[in-house]
Amino acid sequence: MTLTDSRTALDARFFRTVLGHFPTGVVAITSLDDTADPTGMAVGSFTSVSLDPPMVAFLPDKSSSTFPKIRANGRFCVNVLGAHQQSICRSMSRKGSDKFAGVAWSHTPGGMPRIHDAVAWIDCEIDTVHDAGDHHIVVGRVTGLDVDRVDKPLLFFQGGYGRFASTSLTAPDEADLYRPLSVLDDARPEMTAVAEDLGVECCASAAIGQQLVLVGSCVPGSLDRPPRTRLGQRMPFVAPLAVPLAAWADDAVLESWRGGTGDAIDRHGLDACVTRVRERGWSLVLRSDEQVRFERAVAALDVRNPTTTAADAVTEATRALSLAGYEPATLRPDDAYDVRVLSAPVFDTDGRPALLLSLYQAPRGVSGAALGRMCERLAAAAVAATERIGGRLPAAFHAH
């Protein structure tokens, strides 16, 4: 169909049907009326406009009876609704009723209504209002904002509400993650492919100084769930964690990694693990009580606001790790294995590890034969990712 085809006259219903194939986030724009009572409206046309200065925009219908109240106030708050707040969205969509009946709220620092349990809020002052057909384009200057709840946002798609299920995510962009994130962009197709092939979440991590940082994740569509990992999560880069990132690093990095071990790890056994990973081209961690404790401590660490207590728990759990389950010498085809982490390195132009691709929490009881195939597939993906980023495999590297 084209715009010149008489059969496709742009009536409102057809326009709405076509645009309905694009999902939109749902927000509640709130303000105070001339009696200082809260007022608000549900909006599916909200967008960021500028970073410098920070500006956002929303598009209210000209027939709205609520927008004139917001315009008269000159200030508003954008409440990013969570997937659990459909009822609040419906309340804000009603006409001629008390939209805040039964809605818990409090004032933002700017004095606007902030709806409790929303994902985030953004305080704004109206900058300009532009004419746009049967709608206004309202541009607001951001004066304050925050995230209140780390949760999935409410989406509107093809006439119904739903939630966002992430299958591919990237860690928040922080200064020291610039290089890993740029490598991740090139490696992502291989991560997606191996996740789909094996039906397991594939993550990427990088060693930055003495920290191991989760920078990306891909989940196969067959799992129908968001990634389990906490992107941007930082943990100690010490033995026996992330053996491949240390195995091919320079001597100084390797020695620093070794030096962070707890009393439960002997140097001879650790060196044997490193040698085994170098010979195989991949790394394997099986379930142990210490490993589960470590993973739980990491999961409890808030990415945005890590507390000293939670950080200390991660450190203690790391130092309690033993070599039990790390780099088993053999995989017997008929035996069953509970895999926690299966990893393979991606190398940069100098032949040093740039990323670590990892499969997390594969189904329990994987046979040795199936596990061997998973190892080979992941190692092949890491080699392919190395080629994609223009990297170079170390001379002594062998992927089996």
Secondary structure, 3 states (H helix, E strand, C coil): CCCCCHHHCCCHHHHHHHHCCCCEECEEEEEECCCCCEEEEEECCEEEEEECCEEEEECCECCCCCHHHHHHHCEEEEEECECCCHHHHHHHHCCCCCCCCCCCEEECCCCCEEECCCCEEEEEEEEEEEEECCEEEEEEEEEEEEECCCCCEEEEECCEEEECCCCEEECCCCHHHHHHHHHHHHHHHHHHHHHHHHCCCEEEEEEECCEEEEEEEECCHHHCCCCCCCCCCEEECCCCCCHHHHHCCCHHHHHHHHHCCCCCCCHHHHHHHHHHHHHHCCEEEECCHHHHHHHHHHHCCCCCCCCHHHHHHHHHHHHCCCCCCECCCCCCCCCEECEEEEEEEEECCCCCEEEEEEEECCCCCEEHHHHHHHHHHHHHHHHHHHHHCCCCCCCCCCCC
